[in-house]
Amino acid sequence: MTLAESAVFGMLQGVLEWLPISSTGELVIIMTGLFGYAPRDAADLSFFLHLGTAGSAVLYLRRDIARILRSARGYRPGYGNPADGMITFLVISTLLSGALGFSVFALAADAGAASGEFLLGLVGIALIATGIILYATKRRQGPAAYAAGLKSAASLTFRDTILLGVVQAFSALPGLSRSGVTVSALLLRGYSAPEALRLSFLMGIPAVLTAQAGLLLVYGLPDAEPAELVVGLALSFAFGYLSMRVLVGIAGRVSFWWFAIIMGCVALLSFAGLF
């Protein structure tokens, strides 16, 4: 790998990570198809670059993370208040997705399945259907009632926690996007688009960091020069941060139902091999 290639891969990881497509799947296709990498080497490097985008999420959500850490001192399990509910949500969903995700990945590997691509198409269809349903609801109830019904993090429940933990676990399937399935589930549960993105970003931090720690312990660093890894991580971090800001800005300005349809179309384009 050259420094130029590591820069390209880092930038692509930063841009693709937060879209409802599989950044790992897309990067592996690009590395193997255009740059001649062996699939295993491409996958190792793609997984490693997730550390950069996880770091960008930590920077972007630093105030949320600081509030969570401060509230942890007086934490009581449950959903009695928003601070406790957020910690409970993150802890249980991470543990659940970690345990189930390992099983899902093992089963997919044993079966040689690439069913994640099929599920990605279903995610796209679900997002578009969500947008259509929400548009119909908006027309029937009126804009004020529609906006008032959108949930925030203060509305988190045990049912949401279990659902998101299970949904995130299925992103271990090849080709299936973690951010795509979690955002889709949150939108279907009635959360606003900016809040769905924020919660997806937050729950992705412990999930990605723990997964990367396990991979590094088992497999070590990718086969590349230290300078190449640093460049890839740095650009993954920088472009990940910029793409988060752009995506949240779009979600805050575009009508909620339009946002769901746009994200669904992106997922379907990826499923069709056009992204």
N, C-alpha and C positions, 0 to 999 in steps of 0.2 A: 504494500500500500504506500502511496505517495502522500505528501502533505496536502496536495491539491485534492486528491480523492477523499482524504479524511475531512477536509473542509466541506466538500460537497455533501458527504454523507451526514455530517453534523448539521448542516443547514436544512437538509431534507427531513431529518429526524425532528428538528425543532418545529418545522412547519406542519408536518403530518401528524404529530403526536396528539394534538387536541382536536383534530377533525374526526368525524365518525367513520374512519377507515382504519385499517390495521397498519400502523406505521412500520411495524416489524415486517409484515408481509410485503408491503410496498418496497421497503429498503432491500429486502432479500432478493426480490425480483430484479430490482435495478442493479444490485451488486453482481448477481450471477449472470443476468442477461446482457448487460452493457459493459461490465468491467471484468467478467471472467472469473469471479471468485467462486470457490467451492461453497456449496450450500451451508455446510457446517460453519465455515469461517465467516460467511456473511451473517448467519444467525447470531454467532457469538458477538460480533462487532455491533450488530443492531441492538441486541439486548444491553450491551455495555453503554451505548449512547443514551439509553433511557435515564441514566444517572444525571445527564445534563439537563434534560427536560424536568426531571424531578426537582433538581435544584432551582430551576426557573419557577416552578410552582411554589416552592418554599419562599422565594423572594417576592413573588406576586402576592401571596397570601400571608405575608409576614405578620400583619396586624391580627388577622384571624388566628394564626398559630400562637402569637403572643397571648391573646385573650384565652385561648384554650389552655395553655400552659399555666397561666395565672389562676384560672378557675380549678385546675387539677388539685390544688392544695386542699380545697374543701369539697372535693368531688364525692357525690353519693350516687351509686348506680341507679339508673332509671331515667325517667323523663319528667321529673318534677319541675325542672326549670330548663330554659334553653341551653345553658352552659353544660349542665349534667347530661342533657339529652344529646348534645353534640359529641361529647366524649364517649358516651355509651354507644352511639351510632358508629363512631370510628373504630372503637375497640372490637365490638362484636362483628361488624361487617368485615374488618380486616382478618380476624381469626377465622371467620366462616369462609371467606373467599380464599384464604390461604390453604385451609384444609381441603375444601372441595376442589379448588383449582389444581392442586397437585394430582388429585384423582382424575379429574377431567383431562389434564395433559397426558397422564400415563395411559388412559384408555385411548385417547386419540392417537398417541404414538404407537401403541400396540396394534391398533386397527389400521394404521397408515392412513387415517382419515384426513381429508381436507375439508371437512364439513363446515368449518368456520366461514368459508366463502359463501356457502349457501345461506348460513345464518345471517351473514352480513347483508345479503339481499333482503332477508326477512326484516332486519332492523330498518333498512331503508324504507320498505313498504309500511312498516309500523309507524315510522316517523311521519310519513306523508299522510297516512290515515289519521294520525293524531292531529295534524294540522287541519285536515278537513273537518274532523269532529269539533275541534275548538272553534273553527270559523262558524260552523253551524250553531254552536252554543252561543257565540258572541252575537250573532244575528237574532237569535231567539230571545236571549235574556237582556241584551243591550250592553254597550261597552262598559258602563260603570259596574254592573253586577258581575260581568265577566272578569274585569280586573280585580275586583275585591275577592274573587274566589281563588286567586292564585296563591299557592302556599309559599312559605318561607322556611328557613331552617328551624324556626321556633315550632313548626308544626310536625317535626320528626316524631315518628312513633316506632314501636317495636316491629310492627308489620313492615314499615319502610326499611328498617335496618336489616331484617332477614331477607327481604326481597332484593335489596341492593347487594348484600353479601353474596347471595346465590347468583345474581346476574353478573357481578364482577368475576366470579369464579369461572364462568363460561367464556370469558375473554382469553382463557388459556388455550382455547381451541385455535388451531392455525387459521390465520386470516381474519379473525374476529376482533373488532376494536373494543378496547376497554372503555374508552371515553364514549364511544358510540352507544354501547349497550347501557351504560349507566345513565347517560343523559337521556336516552330514550325512555328508560324506566321511570326516571324522575319526572319527565314531561307527562308521561301517562298517569302518574300519581297526582298530577295537578300542580306541580311546582312551576314557578315562573322560569323563563329561559335563563336569565342571568343567575338565578339561584340554583337551577339545575347544573349549570356549568360550574359554579363555585363549589357546590357539594361534590361534583365529580372530580374536580381538581383536588379538593381536600382529601377525599378518600383514596385518591390515586397515590398520594405521597407515601403513606406507610406501606401500601401494597407494593409499590415499585421498589422502595428501599429494602424491604425485607426480602423480596424476590431476588434482587440484585446481590444482596449480601450472601444468600444461599448459593447463587450461581458462581460468585467469585470464590467462595470457600471450596466448592466442588471442582470447578473447572479452571479457576485462576483468571488472569487477564487475557484478553484476546491476543493473538499472535501478531503484534505490531510494535513499532518503535514507540518509546514513551512520548516523544514529541508529537507523533501522529495521533496518539490517543488524547493528548492534551488539547490539540487543535480541534479534534472532533467534539470533545466534551464542551469546550469553550463556545463553539458555534452552535452546538445543540442547545446549550444554556441560553445564549443570546437570542437566537431565533425562536426558541420556545417561549421566552418571555414576551417578545414582540407579538407573536401569533396569539398568545393568550389575551393580550390587550386588545388586539384587533377583533378577535372573536367575541369577547365580552362586550365590546363597543357595538358590534353589529347586533348582538342579542338584546342590548338595551335600547336600540333605536328602531329595529324592525319589529313589526307586529308579531306577537307570540306565535300565531298560527303560521305566519310566513316563515318564521325562523325554523319551525319544525319541518316544513315542506322543503326548505332549502337544504337543511342538513340531511334529510332523507334522500334528496336527489344526489347529493355528493356521495352518500353511501352506495346508491344504486349505480352510479357511474363507476365507482371502484369495483363493484361486483361484476359489472359488464366488461371490466378490463380497460376502461377508457380513462382512468385516473391513475 
